[in-house]
Amino acid sequence: MNQSWRTKAACRGLDPQIFYPGEDEDSTPAKTVCGSCSVQQACLEHALGVREKEGVWGGCTERERRRIIRQRRRTA
């Protein structure tokens, strides 16, 4: 799997904790970074493909990624 997109990620070099908020913490800071990222879609597709269970990837939380997967299954 080609992961060259990672070198262009807006999150590169940032504190990873931003992208792993606790259950009661807000994911807005991570989503803000993702919103300005040129490789956001590639990141999200990676997370969906490997079924990332934690963190914010491609601007989506775990719950949002599960919803995307369910929607894709229904339309397939």
N, C-alpha and C positions, 0 to 999 in steps of 0.2 A: 504494500500500500504506500503510495507516494505521499509523504508528509512534508514536502518542501514548503507548503503554505505556512508552517510554523515559524519560519524565519521572518515572515512578514507580519506576524500577528502583533496587534496593538498591545497585547498583554505581556509581550516578551520583556523580561527584566523587571516586571512589577511584582509586588509581594503576592504570592499565590493565595494567601489567606483571603484576599479580596474576593476570590472566585469560589470560596468554600464557606459561605456564611452559615452560621448556626441556624437551627430551626426557627428561632425567634428573631433572627437578624434579617435585615433588609438586603435584597440582592441588587438594589438600584445601583450602587457603585460599580459592580461588575458589569451590569447591563449597559451602563453609560460607556464604559471602555469598549465593550463589544459593539455598541452602536456606531462607533467611529472607526471600526476595524475594516480594512479592505478584504480580509479573508474570513469574515464572519460566517458566510455560507459554507465554506470548506470545513471550518471548525465544527459547525453544527452537524454537517453530514458525517464527519468523523465520529462525533459523539453518538450519533444515532446508529452508525454502523457497528461500533464496538460496544454499544449499550452501556455507555458511561452511567454509573449509578449515582454519582455525587458531583456537586459543583455546578457552576454556570459555564456552559459551553455554547459558543455561537449565539450568545444572548438569551439562552433558554435555561431555565432551572430543570431539575430532575422531573418535576411534575409536568412541566410544559413539554419536555421531550417525550415522556410517556404518552401524552395526549397526541402528539404528532405521529408517533408510531401507530397508535390505535386508529387514527384517521387514515393513515396510509394503508393499513390492512383492510379497512372497510372499502376503500376505493380500488383496491387491487383486484 
